[in-house]
Amino acid sequence: MTARTPPATAAVDPWQPGQGLPDTQPRTTMSTQQSIIDHIAEVWLDGDADGLDAQVPLAELNIIDSAEIFSLVHYLQDRFRITVPLREVSPANFRTVDAIASLVERLQREGEGVR
C-alpha cells in the first residue's frame, strides 16, 4: 500500500476579506491606511491617489477641510465599525492618513463604542 499525497489546496491570502482572518478582527495598519487613502482619493481627489500616502498633511494641502472631516468620520465609523467620540475629532488625529489609521486602530483596541 502506498501513501497518498493530499490534494494541493489553494493559497489563502489572509489580507483578502473572507480569507484567513475573520472580518471582525482589526486590520493591519497598512490595510487601514490603504482603505483610508482609497476613500479620500475616491471622494475628494476624483479617484486619483497619486502622491497621496500615509504622511501627506491632508488639511495643509487642502485635500480635506474641517467640514469634510465629519464626512470622513462617518466613513470611518461605517467601515471600521467604531464610534469616533467628538473629543477625538481634532486636527492632530486627522492631520495625516497615518494619524487617522492610528486613531482607528486605537479605538478598535479600546473597544470604545464598537458597534
C-alpha distances in whole Angstrom, upper triangle without the diagonal:
4,7,9,13,15,18,21,24,28,30,32,36,37,41,40,42,39,36,35,38,40,43,45,45,47,47,47,50,50,48,51,54,52,53,56,57,56,58,61,60,60,63,65,65,64,60,61,59,60,61,61,58,58,61,64,67,67,70,72,71,72,68,69,72,73,73,69,68,68,66,63,63,63,60,58,59,57,54,53,54,57,60,63,66,69,70,66,68,70,70,68,65,65,66,63,60,58,61,60,56,57,59,56,54,56,57,54,53,56,55,59,59,56,56
4,6,9,13,15,18,21,25,27,29,33,34,38,37,39,36,33,33,36,38,41,43,42,45,44,44,47,46,45,48,51,49,50,53,54,52,55,58,57,57,60,62,61,61,57,57,56,57,58,57,55,55,58,60,64,64,67,69,67,69,65,66,69,70,70,66,65,65,63,60,61,60,57,56,56,54,51,51,52,54,58,60,63,66,67,64,65,67,67,65,62,62,63,60,57,55,58,57,53,54,56,54,51,54,55,51,51,54,53,57,57,53,54
4,7,9,12,15,18,22,23,26,29,31,34,34,36,33,30,29,32,34,37,39,39,41,40,40,44,43,42,45,47,46,46,50,50,49,51,54,54,54,57,59,58,58,54,54,53,54,55,54,52,51,55,57,60,60,64,65,64,65,62,62,65,66,66,63,61,62,60,57,57,56,53,52,53,51,48,47,48,51,54,56,60,63,63,60,62,63,64,61,58,59,60,56,53,52,54,54,50,51,53,50,47,50,51,47,47,50,49,53,53,50,50
4,6,9,12,15,18,21,23,26,28,32,31,33,30,27,26,30,32,35,37,37,39,38,38,42,41,39,43,45,43,43,47,48,46,49,52,51,51,54,56,55,55,51,52,50,51,52,51,49,49,52,55,58,58,61,63,62,63,59,59,63,64,64,60,59,59,57,54,54,54,51,49,50,48,45,44,46,48,52,54,57,61,61,58,59,61,61,59,56,56,58,54,51,50,52,51,48,49,51,48,45,48,49,45,45,48,47,51,51,48,48
4,6,9,12,15,17,20,23,25,28,28,30,27,24,24,27,29,32,35,34,36,35,35,38,37,36,39,41,40,40,44,44,43,45,48,48,47,50,53,52,51,47,48,46,47,49,48,46,46,49,51,54,54,58,59,58,59,56,56,59,60,60,57,56,56,54,51,51,51,48,46,47,45,42,42,43,46,49,51,55,58,58,55,56,58,58,56,53,53,54,51,47,46,49,48,44,45,48,45,42,45,46,43,42,46,45,48,49,45,45
4,6,9,12,15,17,20,22,25,25,26,24,21,20,24,26,29,31,31,33,32,32,36,35,33,36,39,37,37,41,42,40,42,46,45,45,48,50,49,49,45,46,44,45,47,46,44,43,47,49,52,52,55,57,56,57,53,53,57,57,57,54,52,53,51,48,48,48,44,43,44,42,39,38,40,42,46,48,51,54,55,52,53,55,55,53,50,50,52,48,45,44,46,45,42,43,45,42,40,42,43,39,39,43,42,45,45,42,42
4,6,10,12,15,19,21,24,23,24,22,19,19,23,25,27,30,30,32,31,31,35,33,32,35,37,35,35,39,40,38,40,43,43,42,45,48,47,46,42,43,41,43,44,43,42,42,45,47,50,50,53,55,54,54,51,51,55,55,55,52,51,51,49,46,46,46,42,41,42,40,37,37,38,41,45,47,50,53,54,51,52,54,54,52,49,49,50,47,43,42,45,44,40,42,44,41,39,42,42,39,39,42,41,44,45,41,41
4,7,9,12,15,18,21,20,22,20,17,17,21,23,25,28,28,30,28,28,31,30,28,32,34,32,32,36,36,35,37,40,39,39,42,44,43,43,39,40,38,39,41,40,38,38,42,44,47,46,50,52,50,51,47,48,51,52,52,49,48,48,46,43,44,43,40,39,40,38,35,34,36,39,43,44,48,51,52,48,49,51,51,49,46,46,47,43,40,39,42,41,37,39,41,38,36,39,40,36,37,40,39,42,43,39,39
4,6,9,12,14,17,17,18,16,13,13,17,19,22,24,24,26,25,25,29,27,25,29,31,29,29,33,33,32,34,37,36,36,39,41,41,40,36,37,35,37,38,37,36,36,39,41,44,43,47,49,47,48,44,45,48,49,49,46,44,45,42,40,40,39,36,35,36,34,31,31,32,35,39,41,44,47,48,45,46,47,48,46,43,42,44,40,37,36,39,37,34,36,38,35,33,36,36,33,33,37,36,39,39,35,35
4,6,9,12,15,14,16,14,11,12,16,18,20,23,23,24,22,23,26,24,22,26,28,26,26,30,30,28,30,34,33,32,35,38,37,36,32,33,32,33,35,34,32,33,36,38,41,40,44,46,44,45,41,42,45,46,46,42,41,42,39,37,37,37,33,32,34,31,28,28,30,33,37,38,42,45,46,42,43,45,45,43,40,40,41,37,34,33,36,35,31,33,35,32,30,34,34,31,32,35,34,37,37,33,33
4,6,9,12,12,14,13,10,10,14,16,18,21,20,22,20,20,23,21,19,23,25,23,23,27,27,26,28,31,31,30,34,36,35,34,31,31,29,31,32,31,29,29,33,35,38,37,41,43,41,42,39,39,43,44,44,40,39,40,37,35,35,35,31,30,32,30,26,26,28,31,35,36,40,42,43,40,40,42,42,40,37,37,38,34,31,30,33,32,28,30,32,29,28,31,32,29,29,33,32,35,35,32,32
4,6,9,9,11,10,6,6,10,13,14,17,17,18,16,17,20,19,17,20,22,20,21,24,25,24,26,29,29,28,31,34,33,33,29,30,28,30,31,29,27,27,31,33,36,35,39,40,39,40,36,37,40,41,41,37,36,36,34,32,32,32,28,27,28,26,23,23,25,27,31,33,36,39,40,36,37,39,39,37,34,34,35,32,28,28,30,29,25,27,29,26,24,28,28,25,26,29,28,31,31,28,28
4,5,6,9,9,6,6,9,12,13,16,15,16,13,14,17,15,13,16,18,17,17,21,21,20,22,25,25,25,28,30,29,29,26,26,24,26,27,26,24,23,27,29,32,31,35,37,35,36,33,33,36,37,37,34,33,33,31,28,29,29,25,24,26,24,20,20,23,25,29,30,33,36,37,33,34,35,35,34,31,30,32,28,25,24,27,25,22,24,26,23,21,25,26,23,24,27,26,29,30,26,26
4,6,8,8,5,4,6,9,10,13,11,12,10,11,14,13,11,14,17,16,16,19,20,20,22,24,25,25,27,30,29,30,26,27,24,26,27,25,23,22,26,28,30,30,33,35,35,35,32,32,35,35,36,32,31,31,30,27,27,27,23,22,23,22,18,17,20,22,26,27,30,33,34,30,31,33,33,32,28,28,30,26,23,22,24,23,19,21,23,20,18,22,22,19,20,23,23,26,26,23,23
4,6,9,7,7,7,10,10,13,11,11,8,9,12,10,8,11,13,12,12,16,17,16,18,21,21,21,24,26,26,26,22,23,21,23,24,21,19,19,22,24,27,26,30,32,31,31,28,28,31,32,32,29,27,28,26,23,24,24,20,19,21,19,16,15,18,20,24,25,28,31,31,28,29,30,30,29,25,25,26,23,19,19,22,20,17,19,21,18,16,20,21,18,19,23,22,24,25,22,22
4,6,6,8,8,10,9,13,12,13,10,12,14,13,10,13,15,13,12,16,17,16,17,21,21,20,23,25,25,25,21,23,21,23,25,22,21,21,24,26,28,27,31,33,32,32,28,28,32,33,32,29,28,28,26,23,24,23,20,19,20,19,15,15,18,20,24,25,29,32,33,29,30,31,32,30,27,26,28,25,21,21,24,22,18,21,22,19,18,22,22,19,21,24,23,26,25,22,22
4,6,8,8,8,6,10,11,12,10,13,15,14,11,13,16,14,13,16,18,16,17,21,21,20,22,25,25,25,22,24,22,25,26,24,22,22,26,27,29,28,31,33,32,32,29,28,31,32,31,28,27,27,24,22,22,21,18,17,18,16,13,13,15,18,22,23,27,30,31,28,28,31,31,30,27,26,28,25,21,22,24,21,18,21,22,18,18,21,21,18,20,23,21,23,23,19,19
4,7,7,6,6,10,11,13,12,15,18,18,14,16,19,18,16,20,22,20,21,24,25,24,26,29,29,29,25,27,26,28,30,28,26,26,29,31,33,31,34,37,36,36,32,32,35,35,34,31,30,29,27,25,25,24,21,20,20,18,15,15,17,20,23,26,29,32,33,30,31,33,34,33,30,29,31,29,25,25,27,25,21,24,24,21,20,23,23,19,21,24,22,25,24,20,20
4,6,7,9,12,12,14,13,15,18,17,14,17,20,18,17,21,22,21,22,26,26,25,28,30,30,30,27,28,26,29,30,28,26,26,29,31,33,32,36,38,37,37,34,33,36,37,37,33,32,32,30,27,27,26,23,22,23,21,18,18,19,22,26,28,31,34,35,32,33,35,36,34,31,30,32,29,26,25,28,26,22,24,25,22,21,24,24,20,22,25,23,26,26,23,22
4,7,9,12,11,13,12,13,17,17,15,17,20,19,19,22,24,23,24,27,28,28,30,32,32,32,29,30,28,30,31,29,27,26,29,31,34,33,36,39,38,38,35,34,37,38,38,35,33,33,31,28,28,28,25,23,24,22,19,18,20,22,26,28,31,34,35,32,33,35,36,34,31,31,32,29,26,25,27,25,22,23,25,22,20,23,23,20,20,24,22,26,26,22,23
4,6,8,7,9,9,11,15,15,13,15,18,18,17,20,22,21,22,25,26,26,28,31,31,31,28,29,27,29,30,28,25,24,27,30,32,31,34,36,36,36,33,32,35,35,35,32,30,30,29,26,25,25,22,20,21,19,17,15,16,19,22,24,27,31,31,28,30,32,33,31,27,28,30,27,24,23,24,23,19,20,22,18,16,19,19,16,16,20,19,22,22,19,19
4,5,6,9,10,13,16,17,14,15,19,19,17,20,23,22,22,25,27,26,28,30,31,32,28,30,28,31,32,29,27,25,29,31,32,31,34,37,36,36,33,32,34,34,34,31,29,29,27,25,24,23,21,19,19,17,15,13,14,17,20,23,26,29,30,27,29,31,32,31,27,28,30,28,24,24,25,23,20,21,21,18,16,19,19,15,16,19,17,20,20,16,16
4,6,8,8,12,15,16,12,13,17,16,14,17,20,19,19,22,24,23,24,27,28,28,25,27,25,28,29,26,25,23,27,28,30,28,31,34,34,33,30,29,31,31,30,28,26,25,24,21,20,20,17,16,15,14,11,10,11,14,18,20,23,26,28,25,26,28,30,29,25,25,27,25,22,22,23,20,17,19,19,16,15,18,17,13,15,18,16,18,18,14,14
4,7,9,12,15,17,14,13,17,18,16,18,21,20,20,23,25,24,25,28,29,30,27,29,27,30,31,27,26,24,27,29,30,29,31,34,34,33,30,29,31,30,30,27,25,24,23,21,19,19,17,15,14,13,11,9,9,12,15,18,21,24,25,23,24,27,28,27,24,24,27,25,22,21,22,19,17,18,18,14,13,15,14,10,12,15,12,15,15,11,11
4,6,9,12,14,12,12,16,17,15,17,20,20,20,23,25,25,26,28,29,30,28,29,26,29,29,26,24,22,25,27,28,28,30,33,33,33,30,28,31,30,30,28,25,25,24,21,20,20,18,15,15,15,13,10,11,12,16,18,21,24,25,22,24,26,27,26,22,23,25,23,20,19,20,18,15,16,16,13,11,13,13,9,10,13,12,15,15,12,13
4,7,9,11,9,9,12,14,13,14,17,18,18,20,22,23,23,25,27,28,25,26,24,26,26,23,21,18,21,23,25,24,27,29,29,29,27,25,27,27,27,25,22,22,22,19,17,18,16,13,13,14,11,8,10,11,14,16,19,22,22,19,21,23,24,22,19,19,22,20,17,16,16,14,11,12,12,9,7,10,10,7,8,11,11,13,14,11,13
4,7,8,6,6,10,11,10,12,14,15,16,18,20,20,22,24,24,26,23,23,21,23,23,20,18,16,19,21,23,22,25,28,27,28,25,24,27,27,27,24,22,22,21,18,18,18,16,13,14,14,11,9,12,13,16,17,21,23,24,20,21,23,24,22,19,19,21,18,15,14,15,14,10,11,13,10,8,12,12,10,11,15,14,17,17,15,16
4,5,5,6,9,10,11,12,14,15,17,18,20,21,23,24,24,26,23,23,20,22,22,19,16,14,17,19,21,21,25,26,26,27,24,24,27,27,28,25,22,24,23,19,19,20,18,15,17,17,14,12,15,15,19,19,22,24,24,21,22,23,23,21,18,18,20,17,14,12,14,13,9,10,13,11,8,12,14,11,12,16,16,18,20,17,19
4,5,5,6,8,10,11,12,14,15,16,18,20,21,22,22,24,21,21,18,20,19,16,13,10,13,16,18,18,21,23,23,24,21,21,24,24,25,23,20,22,21,17,17,19,17,14,16,17,14,12,16,16,18,18,21,23,22,19,20,20,20,18,15,15,16,13,10,8,11,10,7,8,11,9,8,11,13,12,13,16,17,18,20,18,20
4,5,5,6,8,10,10,12,14,15,16,18,20,21,20,22,19,19,15,17,16,14,11,9,12,15,18,18,21,23,22,23,20,21,24,25,26,23,21,23,22,18,19,20,17,15,18,19,15,14,18,18,21,20,23,25,25,21,22,22,21,20,17,17,17,14,10,9,12,12,9,11,14,12,11,14,16,15,16,19,20,22,23,21,23
4,5,5,6,9,10,10,12,14,15,16,18,20,20,21,18,18,15,17,18,15,13,11,15,17,19,19,22,24,23,24,21,21,24,25,25,22,20,22,20,17,17,18,15,13,16,16,12,11,15,16,19,19,23,25,25,21,22,23,22,21,18,17,18,15,12,11,14,12,9,12,14,12,11,15,16,14,16,19,19,21,21,19,20
4,6,5,6,9,10,11,12,14,15,17,18,19,20,18,18,15,18,18,14,12,10,14,15,17,16,19,22,21,22,19,18,21,21,22,19,17,18,17,14,14,15,12,10,13,13,10,9,12,13,16,15,19,21,21,18,18,19,19,18,15,14,16,13,9,9,11,9,6,9,10,8,8,12,13,11,14,16,16,18,18,16,18
4,5,5,6,9,10,11,12,14,15,16,16,18,16,16,12,15,14,11,8,7,10,12,14,13,17,19,18,19,16,16,19,20,21,18,16,18,17,13,14,16,13,11,15,15,12,12,15,16,18,17,20,21,22,18,18,18,17,16,13,12,13,10,6,6,9,8,6,9,11,10,10,13,15,14,16,19,19,20,21,19,21
4,5,5,6,8,10,10,12,14,15,15,16,13,13,10,13,13,10,9,8,12,13,16,15,18,20,19,20,16,17,20,22,22,19,17,19,18,14,16,17,14,13,16,16,12,13,17,17,20,19,23,24,25,21,20,21,20,19,17,15,16,12,9,10,13,11,9,13,14,13,13,17,18,17,19,22,22,23,23,21,22
4,6,5,6,9,10,11,12,14,14,16,13,14,11,15,15,12,11,11,15,15,17,15,19,21,20,20,16,16,19,20,21,17,16,17,15,12,13,14,10,10,13,12,9,10,14,15,17,17,21,22,23,20,19,20,20,20,17,15,16,13,10,11,14,11,9,13,14,11,13,16,16,15,18,21,20,21,21,19,19
4,5,5,6,9,10,11,12,13,14,12,13,11,14,14,10,10,9,12,12,14,12,15,17,17,16,13,12,16,17,17,14,12,14,12,9,11,12,9,8,12,12,9,10,14,14,16,15,18,19,20,17,16,17,16,16,13,11,13,10,7,9,11,8,8,11,12,10,12,15,15,15,18,20,20,20,20,19,19
4,5,5,6,9,10,10,10,12,10,10,7,10,10,7,7,8,11,10,12,11,14,16,15,15,11,12,16,17,18,15,14,16,14,11,14,15,12,12,15,16,13,14,18,18,20,18,22,22,23,20,18,19,17,17,15,12,13,10,7,10,12,10,10,14,15,14,15,18,19,19,21,23,23,24,24,22,23
4,6,5,6,9,10,10,11,8,9,7,11,12,9,10,11,14,14,16,14,17,19,17,17,13,14,17,19,19,16,15,17,15,12,15,15,12,12,16,15,12,14,17,19,21,20,23,24,25,22,20,22,20,21,18,16,16,14,11,13,16,13,13,16,17,15,17,20,21,20,23,25,25,25,25,23,23
4,5,5,6,8,9,10,8,10,9,13,14,11,12,13,16,15,16,13,16,18,17,16,12,12,15,17,16,12,12,14,11,9,12,12,8,10,13,12,10,13,16,17,18,17,21,21,23,20,18,19,19,20,17,14,16,14,11,14,15,12,13,16,16,14,17,20,19,19,22,24,23,23,22,21,21
4,5,5,6,7,9,8,9,8,12,12,9,11,11,14,12,13,10,12,15,13,12,8,8,12,14,14,10,11,13,10,8,12,13,10,11,15,15,13,15,18,18,19,18,21,21,22,19,17,18,16,17,15,12,13,11,9,13,14,12,13,16,16,15,18,20,20,21,24,25,25,24,24,23,23
4,6,6,5,6,5,5,5,9,10,8,10,12,14,12,14,11,14,16,14,13,9,11,14,17,17,13,14,16,14,12,15,16,13,15,18,17,16,18,21,22,23,21,24,24,26,23,21,21,19,20,19,15,16,13,12,15,17,15,15,19,19,18,21,23,23,24,27,28,28,28,27,26,26
4,6,6,5,4,7,8,12,14,12,14,16,18,16,17,14,17,19,17,15,12,12,16,18,17,13,15,16,13,12,15,15,12,14,17,16,15,17,20,21,22,22,25,25,27,24,22,23,22,23,21,17,18,16,14,18,19,17,17,21,21,19,22,25,24,24,27,29,28,28,27,26,25
4,6,6,7,10,11,14,16,13,15,17,19,16,17,13,15,18,16,14,10,10,13,15,14,10,12,13,10,9,13,13,11,13,16,15,14,17,20,20,21,20,23,22,25,22,19,21,20,21,19,16,17,16,14,18,19,16,17,21,20,19,22,24,24,24,27,28,28,27,26,25,24
4,6,8,9,10,13,14,11,14,16,17,14,14,11,12,14,12,10,7,7,10,13,13,9,11,13,11,10,14,15,13,15,18,18,17,20,22,22,23,21,24,23,25,22,19,20,18,20,19,15,15,15,14,18,18,16,18,21,21,20,23,25,25,25,29,30,29,28,27,27,27
4,5,5,7,9,11,10,13,15,16,14,14,12,13,15,12,11,8,10,13,16,16,13,15,17,15,14,17,18,16,18,21,21,19,22,24,25,25,24,27,26,28,25,22,22,20,22,21,17,17,15,14,18,19,18,19,22,23,22,25,27,27,27,30,32,32,31,30,29,30
4,6,9,11,13,12,16,18,20,17,18,15,17,19,16,14,11,13,16,19,18,15,17,19,16,16,19,19,17,19,22,21,20,23,25,26,27,26,29,28,30,28,25,25,24,25,24,20,20,19,17,21,23,21,22,25,25,24,27,29,29,29,32,34,33,33,32,31,30
4,6,9,12,11,14,16,19,16,18,16,18,20,17,16,13,14,18,21,20,16,18,20,17,15,19,19,16,18,21,20,18,21,24,25,26,25,29,28,30,27,25,26,24,25,23,20,20,18,16,19,21,19,20,23,24,22,25,28,27,27,30,32,32,31,31,29,29
4,6,9,9,12,15,17,14,16,14,17,18,15,15,12,14,18,21,21,18,19,21,19,17,21,21,18,20,23,23,20,23,26,27,28,27,30,30,31,28,26,26,24,25,23,20,19,17,15,19,21,19,20,23,24,23,25,28,28,28,31,33,33,33,33,31,31
4,6,5,8,11,13,11,14,12,16,17,14,14,11,14,17,20,21,17,18,21,18,16,19,20,17,18,22,21,19,21,24,25,26,25,28,28,29,26,24,24,22,22,21,18,17,14,12,15,18,17,17,20,21,21,22,25,26,26,28,30,31,31,31,29,30
4,6,8,12,13,11,14,14,17,17,14,15,13,16,19,22,23,20,21,24,22,19,23,24,21,22,25,25,23,24,28,28,30,28,31,31,32,28,26,26,23,23,23,20,18,15,14,17,19,19,19,22,24,23,25,27,29,29,31,33,33,34,34,32,33
4,6,10,10,8,11,12,15,14,12,14,12,15,18,21,23,20,20,23,22,19,22,24,22,22,26,26,23,24,28,28,29,27,30,30,30,27,25,24,21,21,21,18,16,13,13,14,17,17,18,20,22,22,24,26,28,28,30,32,33,33,33,32,33
4,7,8,6,9,9,13,13,11,12,10,12,16,18,20,17,17,20,19,16,19,21,18,18,22,22,20,21,24,24,25,23,26,26,27,23,21,21,18,18,17,14,13,10,9,11,14,14,14,17,19,19,20,23,24,24,26,28,29,29,30,29,30
4,6,6,9,10,14,14,13,15,12,14,17,20,21,18,17,21,20,16,19,21,18,17,21,22,19,20,23,23,24,22,25,26,26,22,21,20,18,17,16,14,12,9,7,8,12,12,12,14,17,17,18,20,22,22,24,26,27,27,28,27,29
4,6,9,10,13,14,14,15,13,14,17,19,21,18,16,19,19,15,17,20,17,16,19,21,18,18,21,20,22,20,22,23,23,19,18,17,15,14,13,11,10,6,5,5,8,9,9,11,13,14,14,17,19,19,20,23,24,24,25,24,26
4,6,9,12,12,12,14,13,14,17,18,21,19,17,20,20,17,19,22,20,18,22,23,21,21,24,23,24,21,23,23,23,19,18,17,14,13,13,11,9,5,6,6,8,10,11,12,14,16,17,18,20,21,22,24,26,26,27,27,29
4,6,9,9,8,11,9,11,14,16,19,16,15,19,19,16,18,21,19,18,22,23,22,22,25,24,24,22,24,23,23,20,18,17,14,13,13,11,8,6,7,9,10,12,13,15,16,18,19,20,22,23,25,26,28,27,28,28,30
4,6,5,6,9,8,9,11,13,16,15,13,17,18,15,17,20,19,18,22,23,22,22,25,24,24,20,22,21,21,18,16,14,10,10,11,9,6,5,8,10,10,11,14,15,16,17,19,20,22,24,25,26,28,27,28,28,30
4,6,6,6,5,6,8,10,13,11,10,14,14,12,14,17,16,16,19,21,20,20,23,22,22,19,21,19,20,17,14,13,10,11,11,8,6,6,8,11,10,11,13,15,15,17,19,20,21,23,25,26,27,25,26,26,28
4,5,5,6,5,6,8,11,10,9,13,14,13,15,18,17,17,20,22,22,22,25,23,22,19,20,18,19,16,13,12,8,11,11,8,6,8,11,13,12,12,16,17,17,18,21,22,22,24,27,27,28,26,27,27,29
4,5,8,9,9,11,14,14,13,17,18,16,18,21,21,21,24,26,25,25,28,26,26,22,24,22,21,19,17,14,11,12,14,11,8,10,13,15,14,15,18,19,19,21,24,24,25,27,29,29,31,29,30,31,32
4,5,8,9,12,15,14,14,18,18,16,19,22,21,21,24,26,25,26,28,27,27,24,25,24,24,22,19,17,13,15,16,13,10,11,13,15,16,16,19,20,21,22,25,26,26,28,30,31,32,31,31,32,33
4,5,6,10,12,11,12,15,15,14,17,20,19,20,23,24,24,25,27,26,25,23,24,22,23,21,17,16,13,15,16,13,11,12,14,17,17,16,19,21,21,22,25,26,26,28,30,31,32,30,30,31,32
4,7,10,12,9,10,14,13,12,15,17,16,17,20,21,20,22,24,24,23,21,23,21,22,20,17,16,14,15,15,11,11,10,11,15,15,14,17,19,19,20,22,24,24,26,28,29,30,28,28,28,29
4,7,8,6,7,10,10,9,12,14,14,15,17,19,19,20,22,21,20,18,19,18,19,17,14,13,11,14,13,9,9,10,11,15,14,13,16,18,17,18,21,22,22,24,26,27,27,25,25,26,26
4,6,5,7,10,10,10,13,15,15,16,19,20,21,22,23,22,21,18,19,17,18,16,13,12,10,13,13,10,10,12,14,17,16,14,18,20,18,19,23,23,23,25,28,28,28,26,26,26,27
4,5,5,8,10,10,11,14,15,16,17,19,20,21,22,20,19,15,16,13,15,14,10,9,8,12,12,9,11,13,15,18,15,14,18,19,17,18,22,22,21,24,26,26,26,24,23,25,25
4,5,6,8,9,10,12,14,15,16,18,19,21,22,20,18,15,16,14,16,15,11,12,12,15,15,12,14,16,17,20,18,16,19,21,19,19,23,23,22,24,27,26,26,24,23,24,24
4,5,5,6,9,10,11,13,14,16,17,18,19,18,17,15,16,14,17,15,12,13,12,15,14,11,13,14,14,17,16,14,17,19,17,17,21,22,20,22,25,25,25,23,22,23,23
4,5,5,6,9,10,10,12,14,15,16,17,16,14,12,13,11,13,11,8,9,9,12,10,8,10,12,12,15,13,11,14,16,13,14,18,18,17,19,22,22,22,20,19,20,21
4,5,5,6,9,10,11,12,14,15,16,14,12,10,11,10,13,11,8,11,12,14,12,10,14,15,15,17,15,13,15,17,14,14,18,19,17,19,22,21,21,18,17,18,18
4,5,5,6,9,10,11,12,14,15,14,13,12,14,13,16,14,11,14,15,17,15,12,15,16,15,18,17,13,16,18,16,15,19,20,18,19,23,23,22,20,18,19,18
4,5,5,6,9,10,10,12,13,13,12,11,13,13,15,13,10,12,13,15,12,9,12,12,11,14,13,10,12,15,13,12,15,17,15,17,20,20,20,18,17,17,17
4,5,5,6,9,10,10,11,10,9,7,10,10,12,10,8,11,13,14,11,10,13,14,13,15,13,10,12,14,11,10,14,15,13,14,18,17,17,15,14,14,15
4,5,5,6,9,10,10,10,9,9,11,12,15,13,11,15,16,18,15,13,17,17,15,18,16,13,14,17,14,12,16,17,14,15,19,19,17,16,14,14,13
4,5,5,6,8,9,10,11,11,14,15,17,15,13,16,17,18,15,13,16,16,13,16,16,12,13,15,14,11,15,16,14,15,18,19,18,17,15,14,14
4,5,5,6,7,7,8,8,12,13,15,12,12,14,16,16,13,12,15,14,12,14,13,9,9,12,10,7,11,13,11,11,15,16,14,14,13,12,12
4,6,6,5,5,5,7,10,12,15,13,12,16,18,18,15,14,18,17,15,17,16,12,12,14,11,9,12,13,10,11,14,14,13,11,10,9,9
4,6,5,7,9,10,14,16,18,16,16,19,21,21,18,17,20,20,17,19,18,14,14,17,15,12,14,16,13,13,17,17,15,14,12,11,9
4,6,8,11,12,16,18,20,17,17,20,21,21,17,16,19,18,15,16,17,13,12,15,14,10,12,15,13,12,16,17,15,15,14,12,11
4,6,9,10,14,17,18,15,16,19,20,20,16,16,19,18,15,15,15,12,10,12,11,7,9,12,10,8,12,13,11,12,11,9,9
4,7,10,13,16,18,16,16,20,22,21,18,18,21,20,18,18,18,14,13,15,13,9,11,13,10,8,12,13,10,10,9,6,6
4,6,9,13,14,12,13,17,19,19,15,16,19,19,17,17,16,13,12,13,10,8,9,10,7,7,10,10,8,7,6,5,6
4,6,9,11,10,11,15,17,18,14,15,19,19,18,18,16,13,14,14,11,9,12,11,8,9,12,11,9,7,5,6,7
4,6,8,6,7,11,14,14,11,12,16,16,15,16,14,11,12,12,9,8,11,11,8,10,13,12,11,8,8,10,11
4,5,5,7,10,14,14,12,13,17,18,18,19,16,13,15,15,11,11,14,12,9,13,15,12,12,9,8,11,13
4,5,5,8,12,13,11,13,16,18,18,19,16,14,17,16,13,14,17,15,13,16,18,16,16,12,12,15,16
4,6,7,11,11,10,12,15,18,18,19,15,14,17,15,12,14,16,14,12,16,17,15,16,13,13,16,18
4,6,9,9,7,9,12,14,15,15,11,10,13,12,8,10,13,11,10,13,15,13,14,12,13,15,17
4,7,8,7,7,11,13,14,15,11,10,13,13,10,12,15,14,12,16,18,16,17,14,15,17,19
4,5,5,6,9,12,13,14,11,10,14,13,11,13,16,15,14,18,19,18,20,17,18,20,22
4,6,5,6,9,12,13,10,10,14,14,12,15,17,17,17,20,21,21,22,20,21,23,25
4,6,5,8,11,11,7,9,12,11,10,13,15,14,15,18,19,19,21,19,21,22,25
4,6,8,9,9,5,6,9,8,6,10,12,11,12,15,16,16,18,16,17,19,21
4,6,7,9,6,5,9,10,9,11,13,14,14,17,18,19,20,18,19,20,22
4,7,8,6,7,11,11,11,13,16,16,17,19,21,21,23,22,23,23,25
4,5,5,6,9,10,11,13,14,15,17,19,20,21,23,22,23,23,25
4,5,5,6,8,10,10,12,14,15,16,18,20,21,21,22,21,23
4,5,5,6,9,10,11,12,14,15,16,18,20,20,21,21,23
4,5,5,6,9,10,10,12,14,15,16,18,18,19,19,22
4,5,5,6,9,10,11,12,14,15,16,16,17,17,19
4,5,5,6,8,10,10,12,14,15,15,17,16,18
4,5,5,6,9,10,10,12,14,14,16,16,19
4,6,5,6,9,10,10,12,11,13,13,16
4,6,5,6,9,10,10,10,12,11,13
4,5,5,6,9,10,11,13,12,15
4,5,5,6,8,9,12,12,15
4,5,5,6,6,8,8,12
4,6,5,7,9,7,10
4,5,8,11,10,13
4,5,9,9,13
4,6,5,9
4,6,9
4,6
4
